[in-house]
């Protein structure tokens, strides 16, 4: 690959450095908007409750986790135009939300593995750990990591190797969170 093509492919890394400077603000925005999204799904009388109290409700935790997954996926795609899709996955077989440990696992489909995507995932994780410790929820206390971002390529998907093998799982196959499918009316 010549230098011009390499520069064009790696250009989003420049965007990463400016984005990483503002990672604290980005994480705060992601969390606040995910909290708003989750509260919007609750009964109107519960929407004004303190976050610490809401964190004890299964339906709120599920809505918050889903909103945060979607918002992080969208942010990764905004920062890295090579991102083709983002999927969520669970490390273990389905667990009840009461035992959610506060971790989020995302698979990012890319044409080729990228150090920029890896760096973005680590920067977001570091920011999320800091922000979530401020929330005071037991789910996030003493966590060293919250966000796991792994990459998968079309070739890995096609051959069912590496993270692509997860798509052939019987119980916990990854679920697409970005881009969201539009429902025909």
Secondary structure, DSSP 4 states (H G I P E B T S, - for coil): --HHHHHHHHTHHHHHHHHHHTHHHHHHHHHHHHHHHHHHTS-TTTTTS-HHHHTT-HHHHHHHHHHHHHHHHHHHHHH-TTEEEEEE--SSS---GGG--S-EEEEEEESS--HHHHHHHHHHHHHHHHHHHHHT-TTTTT-S--EEEEEE-HHHHHHT-GGGGGGG-SS---EEEESPPPPP-
